[in-house]
C-alpha cells in the first residue's frame, strides 16, 4: 500500500492537521481519537477486538449483558473529566445513576458492611462509628484530596518531559498545592503511623481492601497523594456512577464522535509493530484479522493506548503475549522478525523490566434469577477472598450487581460480576490451567454464596475469565489490568510520561498519570491531545 494514502486508498483531506494512528480502542485511545478528530486531525483507530472499549467493553450471553472489567465511572459531574470531554465533542453524556454507597465493604468475620456513602456527612458519621479515633487521618486525606483535586483540575502535565510540559506544571501550582509537598514521599501506612493509627488492624484491613481496587497495592505501598484522590472521589460533589445499559455506551458514543468528525475505527485489525526511522515513529505494521492482509501504514503521529510493556514489544516487533494453545488463547502470528529496539528506548525498557509484576484479574460472571439477590443489596460490594493459589494470594473480591431496568438483564433476572486481582505468573506457568481456573471459580462461588442465594436453580449462566482471557481479548501483555501500581516510584512526577523517547509517539492509558479507571485514562488522553496541539504550533 502506498505510504501517502490512508487505509483502503482513501486520501487525506487537504485541510487535515496530519494523520494520527491510534493503537488500541480502549477508553483512553477512543478519547484521544475523538478529541483529535474534532480538532481537525485525520484519525485512524486500530483495535484487534471485535468491539471497542478494551477493559471497559461488554459481552452478551443468554440475554445478559456483562461488563468485561470496569463497572463504574467517575467524572460525569459538571467539571468532571468525562463531562469536559463530552462537552467539547458535543455529544450527550450517557444516562447514569450515582453509586450510593459507592461500596459496601465486609471485613473478615463481620456480617454488617462498612458503607462508603456519597454524602460527605453520612460518610463522616459512618467512619467515626466504624473507626473511633481515626478522624485526624481522614481529615488529612480530605485536605490532601482537596488540594490535589484543585491541582489536577488545572491540567498539569506529569511527569514533564520538555519546557512546554514543565510550564503547564508550573502554571497549575498554587499556594493551596503546597500542602501536598511534605507528603509526596509518604505512603498510606506512613500517614496511619503519623496519626497514631499504625496498630489499628481493622482500619488497615479496610484500607487494604479499598486501595487494592484503585492502586493494586496495600497501605504500605500506595502513594498517599494517590490514595487521597482515590478514596475521596466517591463523595459529592464528585462521585462514582452506574451507567444505564452497560459500560459499552461510553465507548460507543466516542466511536460515533470519531466517525462523525471524519475518523475511522477499524476493529479486528492487529498492530504488529511500530515502525521508526531516525528516532521518529513513522508508521505501523497492520494485520487484517479477517483477510490476513498485512501492510505498513504511515502516520505523522502515533498514539499508543497500550501498557508500557506492550509499547516496548511493539517497538521491537515482539509478539505481545506468549499465549498457550488452549482454547482461550492463540499465539499471535507475526509477519516480520523481531527488530532491534531503538536506542532511545534502552533506558525505558530497563525501567519496564524492573517494574514489580503487574496484576491480572480473575473474574466470574453470573446471570441469576432476582431471587438470588438479597433485599436492599448495594450496587457494589467487597469481600475478603482468601483463596491460596499456586503462588498464594490473600485478596479482595469486588462485586457489582445490576439493578432492575438498567439494561443488563432480562426482566426478573440480574447480573453479578465478581473480580479479584491475581498474580499473572501462575496462570501462565500452571501445568493445569483448567484445574486452577476451576478451583478459583469454586472458591469465588463459595464466598459469594455467603451473601447471595446462589444455587444450581438460581444461576442461569456462569463463566469465568483469567489473565489468559484478558490477554486474548484485550491484547494486554500477559493479560495485566489496572496499570502498573500506584507506588511512590510510579506515581505522578515519578511515573511513565505520555511522551515517549521516540519522537511523534505518545502513550495513553493506565500506565501513565493519573492511573487506572475510565476517568484516569481519559485525562491522559486529554494531556496527549494538548501536547500534540502545542507541538503543531511550534
VOGU-3710 file (C-alpha; in Angstrom, 3 decimals, decimal comma):
1> xxxxxxxxxx> 0,000/0,000/0,000  1,297/3,445/-0,831  2,554/5,328/2,206  0,862/8,630/1,297  -2,647/7,234/1,491  -4,949/6,241/4,309  -6,305/2,646/4,566  -8,003/1,210/1,501  -6,904/4,106/-0,700  -8,822/6,985/0,873
11> xxxxxxxxxx> -6,762/10,186/0,522  -6,314/12,553/3,467  -8,321/15,779/3,200  -6,198/18,816/2,275  -7,233/20,754/5,381  -6,207/17,973/7,790  -3,691/18,812/10,532  -1,995/15,493/9,831  -2,545/11,760/10,079  -2,686/10,169/13,522
21> xxxxxxxxxx> -2,825/6,432/14,102  -4,234/5,357/17,466  -3,230/1,872/18,539  -5,907/0,389/20,792  -9,590/1,188/21,138  -9,822/1,326/24,914  -11,373/4,411/26,516  -8,035/6,247/26,519  -7,438/5,623/22,816  -11,009/6,405/21,794
31> xxxxxxxxxx> -10,984/9,620/23,815  -7,724/10,774/22,245  -9,016/9,865/18,779  -12,334/11,663/19,261  -10,664/14,846/20,514  -8,105/14,806/17,704  -10,744/14,221/15,036  -12,781/17,060/16,494  -9,735/19,336/16,277  -9,088/18,582/12,616
41> xxxxxxxxxx> -6,713/15,625/12,502  -7,189/12,657/10,191  -7,541/9,817/12,701  -7,311/6,059/12,317  -8,062/3,813/15,308  -6,934/0,185/15,171  -8,062/-2,474/17,628  -7,732/-6,238/17,491  -11,008/-6,871/19,353  -14,478/-7,317/17,871
51> xxxxxxxxxx> -15,960/-4,486/19,957  -14,415/-1,191/21,115  -13,792/-0,302/24,744  -10,981/-2,590/25,856  -11,310/-3,392/29,554  -14,443/-1,206/29,655  -16,312/-3,153/26,969  -19,097/-5,720/27,345  -20,276/-9,083/26,069  -23,693/-10,763/25,926
61> xxxxxxxxxx> -24,847/-14,225/26,995  -28,410/-15,598/27,113  -29,916/-12,114/27,240  -27,490/-10,879/29,930  -25,042/-8,029/29,307  -21,786/-8,289/31,252  -19,245/-5,515/31,721  -15,846/-7,061/30,970  -13,841/-5,245/33,617  -14,734/-1,704/34,642
71> xxxxxxxxxx> -18,230/-1,467/36,121  -18,419/2,121/37,369  -17,426/5,558/36,093  -16,129/8,744/37,707  -16,043/12,208/36,184  -19,616/12,593/34,913  -20,414/15,514/37,224  -20,155/19,102/35,885  -16,454/19,874/35,567  -15,526/16,177/35,703
81> xxxxxxxxxx> -13,234/14,810/33,021  -15,952/12,969/31,066  -18,251/15,988/31,303  -15,472/18,226/29,951  -14,598/15,890/27,090  -18,160/15,121/26,038  -18,934/18,843/26,094  -16,046/19,561/23,720  -17,135/16,710/21,477  -20,724/17,997/21,543
91> xxxxxxxxxx> -22,133/14,589/22,411  -24,548/13,716/25,181  -23,310/12,084/28,352  -24,765/8,602/28,877  -27,537/8,229/31,431  -26,197/7,180/34,814  -27,153/6,910/38,468  -24,810/7,753/41,356  -23,454/4,805/43,332  -24,624/5,371/46,895
101> xxxxxxxxxx> -22,992/3,821/48,743  -20,035/3,648/46,396  -19,178/0,333/48,025  -20,284/-1,816/50,947  -17,165/-3,385/52,447  -17,431/-6,562/54,510  -14,418/-7,111/56,762  -13,371/-10,670/57,667  -15,735/-12,279/60,171  -18,253/-9,396/60,026
111> xxxxxxxxxx> -21,777/-9,569/58,639  -22,570/-5,835/58,672  -20,781/-3,775/55,985  -18,901/-0,503/56,145  -20,815/1,700/53,702  -18,819/4,292/51,753  -21,571/6,884/51,382  -21,617/9,558/48,691  -22,933/12,158/51,116  -19,845/13,556/52,935
121> xxxxxxxxxx> -21,697/13,950/56,241  -23,046/10,399/56,168  -19,604/9,065/55,295  -18,029/11,010/58,159  -20,578/9,611/60,601  -20,035/6,100/59,231  -16,248/6,151/59,541  -16,354/7,716/63,025  -18,683/4,931/64,133  -16,641/2,217/62,452
131> xxxxxxxxxx> -13,181/3,533/63,354  -13,304/5,593/66,572  -10,350/7,949/66,964  -9,426/7,863/63,275  -10,782/11,281/62,275  -7,353/13,012/62,165  -6,334/10,550/59,452  -9,499/11,148/57,418  -9,183/14,927/57,796  -5,625/14,686/56,464
141> xxxxxxxxxx> -6,878/12,708/53,472  -9,637/15,277/52,921  -7,194/18,188/52,911  -4,853/16,382/50,524  -7,755/15,420/48,271  -8,998/18,993/48,028  -5,539/20,329/47,169  -4,766/17,504/44,719  -8,167/17,774/43,021  -7,789/21,513/42,514
151> xxxxxxxxxx> -4,262/20,987/41,202  -5,376/18,274/38,770  -8,250/20,456/37,584  -5,698/22,997/36,340  -4,363/20,414/33,852  -0,759/19,888/34,931  1,435/17,593/32,853  3,061/14,853/34,900  5,795/13,897/34,554  7,067/16,793/32,409
161> xxxxxxxxxx> 9,426/15,987/29,535  10,044/19,336/27,860  9,674/23,057/28,502  6,001/23,155/27,464  5,158/20,321/29,856  7,087/21,979/32,656  5,298/25,294/32,058  1,890/23,574/32,297  3,000/22,055/35,585  4,232/25,360/36,998
171> xxxxxxxxxx> 1,001/27,124/35,985  -1,034/24,511/37,874  0,797/25,125/41,139  -0,945/27,466/43,589  -0,433/28,209/47,273  -3,062/25,564/48,058  -0,869/22,985/46,304  1,979/23,431/48,770  0,203/21,423/51,469  0,870/18,288/49,426
181> xxxxxxxxxx> 4,662/18,721/49,192  5,600/17,272/52,634  3,564/14,156/51,795  4,997/13,492/48,336  7,156/10,587/49,501  4,747/9,178/52,061  2,633/6,035/51,820  -0,766/5,483/53,404  0,964/3,349/56,033  3,230/6,294/56,886
191> xxxxxxxxxx> 0,171/8,519/57,323  -1,500/5,993/59,626  1,573/5,947/61,844  1,778/9,747/61,745  -1,771/9,870/63,077  -1,079/7,269/65,780  -3,109/4,593/63,968  -0,348/2,260/62,855  -1,649/-0,534/65,089  -5,319/-0,193/64,102
201> xxxxxxxxxx> -5,641/-3,524/62,281  -9,327/-3,107/61,469  -8,798/0,275/59,788  -5,739/-1,017/57,969  -7,686/-4,037/56,681  -10,435/-1,775/55,358  -7,901/0,469/53,626  -6,010/-2,515/52,207  -9,212/-3,808/50,617  -10,188/-0,445/49,154
211> xxxxxxxxxx> -6,727/0,514/47,943  -6,251/-2,798/46,188  -9,144/-1,769/43,907  -7,565/1,504/42,912  -3,791/1,170/43,259  -3,248/-2,622/43,146  -1,136/-2,391/46,307  -1,820/-2,055/50,041  -1,395/0,702/52,612  2,352/0,144/52,966
221> xxxxxxxxxx> 2,983/0,677/49,253  0,262/3,021/47,953  1,399/6,621/47,498  -0,527/8,780/49,975  -1,358/11,518/47,460  -2,840/8,967/45,067  -4,840/7,358/47,880  -6,273/10,701/48,938  -7,787/11,144/45,480  -8,858/7,528/45,013
231> xxxxxxxxxx> -10,601/7,367/48,396  -12,113/10,850/48,162  -13,569/10,835/44,653  -16,651/8,816/45,659  -18,082/11,701/47,745  -20,132/14,652/46,498  -19,759/16,855/44,531  -17,803/14,138/42,728  -18,975/10,535/42,777  -18,959/7,121/41,137
241> xxxxxxxxxx> -21,712/6,318/38,651  -23,504/3,261/37,307  -24,187/3,628/33,573  -27,581/2,704/32,217  -27,356/-0,059/29,635  -23,726/-1,048/30,153  -20,203/0,359/30,139  -20,283/-0,087/26,357  -22,327/3,087/25,897  -19,268/5,151/26,835
251> xxxxxxxxxx> -17,077/3,737/24,053  -19,946/3,599/21,545  -20,545/7,345/21,883  -16,850/8,068/21,457  -16,801/5,942/18,293  -19,801/7,876/16,969  -17,948/11,148/17,584  -14,810/9,867/15,839  -16,714/8,778/12,730  -18,868/11,920/12,701
261> xxxxxxxxxx> -15,708/14,026/12,528  -14,121/12,018/9,711  -12,093/9,454/11,650  -12,032/5,694/11,129  -12,276/2,889/13,686  -11,116/-0,472/12,357  -11,827/-3,453/14,592  -10,185/-6,853/14,178  -7,035/-5,133/12,946  -3,862/-6,027/14,835
271> xxxxxxxxxx> -0,893/-3,673/15,030  2,114/-5,972/14,932  4,823/-3,351/15,283  5,566/0,362/15,303  7,908/1,488/12,535  10,617/4,021/13,388  13,245/5,868/11,377  15,889/8,303/12,629  14,418/8,345/16,123  10,877/9,067/14,936
281> xxxxxxxxxx> 7,735/6,954/14,749  6,695/6,812/11,124  4,039/4,134/10,864  2,613/0,802/11,913  2,580/-2,728/10,543  -1,083/-3,801/10,460  -2,736/-7,173/10,001  -6,369/-7,516/8,963  -7,534/-10,484/11,037  -10,338/-11,378/8,641
291> xxxxxxxxxx> -8,376/-11,389/5,387  -4,826/-11,924/6,641  -3,642/-8,896/4,638  -0,569/-7,201/6,123  0,649/-3,731/5,245  2,622/-0,809/6,592  0,623/2,349/7,173  2,444/5,657/7,540  1,390/8,323/10,016  2,576/11,738/11,120
301> xxxxxxxxxx> 1,949/10,869/14,770  1,073/7,726/16,708  -0,833/7,386/19,968  -0,438/4,022/21,705  -3,280/3,091/24,051  -1,368/0,115/25,408  0,571/-0,869/28,511  4,183/0,201/28,929  5,124/-3,453/28,469  3,178/-3,625/25,192
311> xxxxxxxxxx> 4,840/-0,463/23,941  8,320/-1,940/24,285  7,249/-5,067/22,408  5,566/-3,111/19,618  8,780/-1,185/19,027  10,747/-4,400/18,631  8,063/-6,333/16,742  7,933/-8,917/19,523  4,663/-10,875/19,967  2,560/-9,329/22,733
321> xxxxxxxxxx> 1,841/-12,466/24,765  3,315/-15,923/24,869  -0,125/-17,459/24,864  -0,671/-21,152/25,397  -2,506/-23,262/22,858  -5,590/-23,892/24,971  -8,992/-22,852/23,714  -8,791/-19,420/25,357  -5,750/-18,111/23,643  -3,906/-18,364/20,364
331> xxxxxxxxxx> -0,295/-17,393/19,906  -0,212/-14,206/17,827  1,149/-14,530/14,343  3,698/-12,018/13,170  4,672/-11,132/9,632  8,139/-9,884/10,457  11,055/-10,980/12,591  11,847/-9,186/15,817  13,637/-5,896/15,176  16,267/-4,248/17,357
341> xxxxxxxxxx> 14,711/-1,871/19,874  15,518/1,770/19,019  18,483/3,043/21,027  16,389/5,746/22,712  14,250/3,033/24,293  17,061/1,199/26,105  16,572/3,029/29,395  12,795/2,837/29,032  12,921/-0,933/28,553  15,228/-1,300/31,536
351> xxxxxxxxxx> 12,707/0,545/33,695  9,800/-1,529/32,393  11,709/-4,752/33,037  12,408/-3,686/36,636  8,757/-2,956/37,450  7,155/-5,213/40,078  4,895/-7,807/38,433  1,628/-6,179/37,382  -1,649/-7,749/38,439  -4,119/-9,611/36,313
361> xxxxxxxxxx> -7,747/-10,336/37,128  -9,858/-13,370/37,836  -13,481/-12,501/37,085  -16,627/-14,578/37,409  -19,765/-13,546/35,528  -23,135/-14,783/36,761  -26,599/-14,389/35,272  -29,087/-15,168/38,026  -32,742/-15,044/38,999  -33,627/-11,966/41,057
371> xxxxxxxxxx> -34,349/-14,295/43,960  -30,577/-14,723/44,345  -30,168/-11,041/45,247  -30,827/-10,041/48,895  -33,214/-7,177/49,559  -31,621/-3,718/49,550  -28,437/-5,085/48,011  -25,884/-2,298/47,325  -24,705/-1,968/43,705  -21,108/-2,676/44,699
381> xxxxxxxxxx> -19,733/-4,866/47,474  -16,322/-6,017/48,605  -15,308/-9,147/50,485  -12,045/-10,732/51,517  -11,212/-13,511/49,082  -8,535/-15,588/50,769  -8,036/-18,341/48,236  -4,480/-19,680/48,418  -3,392/-20,373/44,850  -0,184/-21,766/43,454
391> xxxxxxxxxx> 1,698/-18,626/44,454  -0,576/-17,795/47,363  -2,946/-14,837/47,387  -4,956/-13,038/50,006  -7,116/-10,633/48,103  -10,429/-8,853/47,841  -13,440/-9,817/45,778  -15,112/-6,755/44,268  -18,720/-7,412/43,307  -21,023/-5,419/41,011
401> xxxxxxxxxx> -24,745/-6,166/40,896  -27,177/-4,968/38,248  -30,447/-3,367/39,279  -33,904/-3,717/37,692  -34,291/-1,746/34,493  -30,625/-0,908/33,934  -30,471/-2,929/30,704  -28,086/-5,608/31,906  -30,509/-8,476/32,487  -33,903/-9,742/31,305
411> xxxxxxxxxx> -36,917/-8,993/33,457  -36,809/-10,965/36,691  -33,080/-11,561/36,301  -29,845/-9,870/37,406  -26,126/-9,991/36,777  -23,391/-10,477/39,357  -19,799/-9,712/38,366  -17,081/-10,529/40,891  -13,431/-9,746/40,248  -10,193/-10,208/42,116
421> xxxxxxxxxx> -6,667/-9,105/41,290  -4,354/-12,043/40,821  -0,710/-12,737/40,077  -0,483/-13,383/36,339  2,523/-15,670/36,627  0,686/-18,663/37,996  -1,897/-18,549/35,209  0,781/-18,722/32,545  3,045/-21,178/34,375  0,388/-23,566/35,665
431> xxxxxxxxxx> 0,636/-27,126/34,387  -3,114/-27,490/34,975  -4,672/-24,232/33,821  -8,225/-25,553/33,631  -7,899/-27,087/37,091  -6,636/-23,798/38,541  -9,466/-21,919/36,874  -11,994/-24,359/38,332  -10,532/-24,016/41,828  -10,823/-20,239/41,661
441> xxxxxxxxxx> -14,361/-20,493/40,335  -15,449/-22,823/43,126  -13,800/-20,584/45,707  -15,465/-17,454/44,348  -18,908/-19,094/44,207  -18,484/-20,321/47,781  -17,573/-16,827/49,002  -20,408/-15,188/47,068  -22,873/-17,757/48,377  -22,293/-16,439/51,892
451> xxxxxxxxxx> -24,144/-13,296/50,814  -26,157/-14,228/47,709  -28,651/-17,082/47,365  -26,653/-18,990/44,760  -27,960/-22,425/43,912  -27,936/-24,504/40,709  -31,533/-23,380/40,205  -30,848/-19,645/40,689  -27,795/-19,500/38,412  -28,854/-19,173/34,761
461> xxxxxxxxxx> -25,408/-18,507/33,291  -21,876/-18,783/34,658  -18,440/-18,241/33,163  -15,046/-17,024/34,295  -12,140/-15,046/32,888  -8,464/-15,209/33,823  -5,379/-13,243/32,758  -5,180/-15,560/29,740  -8,683/-14,498/28,731  -7,803/-10,821/29,058
471> xxxxxxxxxx> -4,617/-11,379/27,033  -6,664/-12,853/24,221  -9,447/-10,300/24,125  -7,593/-7,095/25,073  -4,070/-7,948/23,813  -2,632/-6,547/27,040  0,710/-8,211/27,726  0,175/-11,250/29,959  -3,396/-10,058/30,492  -2,427/-7,425/33,078
481> xxxxxxxxxx> -5,092/-4,942/34,152  -5,236/-1,730/36,161  -1,895/-0,224/35,232  1,452/-0,563/36,964  0,528/0,025/40,613  0,450/3,415/42,313  3,594/3,130/44,402  5,675/6,242/45,040  8,237/5,405/42,285  5,483/5,102/39,662
491> xxxxxxxxxx> 3,011/7,805/40,724  2,658/11,350/39,392  6,028/13,053/38,844  7,800/9,690/39,072  5,576/7,769/36,647  5,708/6,995/32,946  5,251/10,067/30,777  2,791/10,412/27,924  5,709/11,475/25,742  7,910/8,513/24,881
501> xxxxxxxxxx> 11,621/8,646/23,985  10,559/8,199/20,338  9,539/11,433/18,644  5,922/11,612/17,440  4,955/8,647/19,643  2,716/9,109/22,679  1,463/6,698/25,333  -2,018/6,911/26,884  -3,795/4,658/29,325  -3,398/3,294/32,819
511> xxxxxxxxxx> 0,413/3,062/32,658  0,508/6,879/32,717  -0,658/9,613/35,094  -3,150/9,677/36,738  -3,630/5,895/36,560  -6,447/3,438/36,070  -10,186/3,882/35,555  -12,087/5,499/32,721  -11,565/8,948/34,245  -7,823/8,434/34,641
521> xxxxxxxxxx> -7,204/7,183/31,106  -9,417/9,937/29,678  -7,305/12,531/31,452  -4,159/11,010/29,967  -5,788/11,246/26,530  -6,576/14,921/27,029  -2,960/15,542/28,047  -1,671/13,916/24,855  -4,032/15,937/22,680  -2,878/19,155/24,356
531> xxxxxxxx> 0,768/18,172/23,876  0,182/17,338/20,220  -1,631/20,606/19,587  1,162/22,585/21,250  3,805/20,784/19,158  1,925/21,549/15,936  2,135/25,283/16,677  5,917/25,326/17,049
//
